[in-house]
Amino acid sequence: MFKKRKEKALRKNNWKNEEVISERIIVSHPMVTEKVKMLRLSKEDLYFVAYVKPLVETHIDGLVNEFYETILQVPNLKKIIEQNSSVERLRTTLKKHLIELFDGTVDERFIENRLVVAKVHYRIGLDPS
């Protein structure tokens, strides 16, 4: 479904504003490079991601609010949050995290920021399943 939409957008080429949108994949770690290849993540994908960033920014408060409404209904997750942070602090962190995902750049800083989140999740016992 998304592949067809992406292809349609690429054909129209009306979203491609190279002066505004960064399209970089700059990683040196072999494991990260391998994962980028496995995902078949391209510069065109990053253009598309960056193109929708303003839409994400417009709706970020609603997205984050719905996310935490759902998460807080799960007793184990609510307990982890209450023991390790606050919902307001996490809302701010998640907003920043989600918006960064739509920068249109995959570089060492991008990878490091995702690893920080993963390490915190691991440290507090948040199981990926």
N, C-alpha and C positions, 0 to 999 in steps of 0.2 A: 504494500500500500504506500509506504513512505518513499520507496524507490521510484514509483511512478510519478509521485508528486515532485520529487527532487528532479527527475529527468525533465518534467514539464517546465519547471522553473529554470533549469539550465538552458533549455531550448529558447525560452523567452528572453533569457539573459537580461531581464529588466531589473533585477535586484542587484546586479554586480556593480558596486561602486567601489572601485579599488582605492580611491582616496580616503574612504572612511573605514573600510573593512580590512583588517589584517588577515593574512592567510598563511600562517607559518606553522610548520611542523619542524621544530628544532629540538631534537633529543639526541643525546650521545650514548646513553646507557643501552647496551645491546638488548636487554630484556624488554625495555620500553619500545625500542625500535621494532622488535619482533611482534609485540602486541599491537602496535599501530598497523603493521602489515597484515596481521591476522584479522583485524577489524576492517581492513581495506579502507581506512580513513584517508581521504584525499584532501587536497587543497580546496577543491570544489565543495566538499562536505563542510569544510570550515567556513567558506564563504556563506553557505546556506545557514549554518548555525549562527554566525554573526549577524546575518540579515534578520533573523527573528529575535535577536537580543532586545530590541526596543519593545517588542510585544511582551517578552518575559518581564522586563523591567516594569512595564505598565501594570502587569497582573501579579507581581511578586508578592504583595501583601496577602492577596487572596489565596495564592498557591501555598504559602507558608502557613497561613491560618488553617486551611483545610488539612494540611499535612499533620500539624500538631493536634488538631481536633481528633484525627484518626489515631495517631500514636498514643495520645493520652487515654484512649479507651482500652488500651492493652495494659493490664495491671503490671506485668513485669517491666514493660518499657517505661511506664509512668514512674515506677519505683527507681529504676536506673537514673532517670532524669532528676528526680527529687534528691537522690543521694549524691549526685555528681555535679549538678549545675542548676540553672533555673530556665524555665520555658522562655522567658524574655531574652535571656542571654543567647539561648540556642536559636531563637527566631532571627536575631541579628546575624549570627554566624551562618545560618542556613541561607538567608537572603544573599549575603556576600558570596557564599559558595556557589549557589545556583547561577547568579549573574556572571561569575567568573567562568562558569562552564560554557557560556555563550560569547566569550571574547573572540573566538575564532583563531585561537593560538594554542598550540600544544608545544610547550617548551619546558625547560628544567623547573622553572618556577611553578608552572601549572602542575607538573608531576609532584613536586615537593608539597604543594598545598593539599593535594589529594592524599598523599602519604601521611601528612600530619593528622588529617581527619581519620584515616584508617587506624593509625596507631592509638589515637584517643579511644576510638570505638573498641579496639582490642583490649586496651588497659582497663576500661570500665566493665568489660565482660559482655559487650554487645555482640552477640552471635550473628554472623551474616545471614543465617537462615531465618 
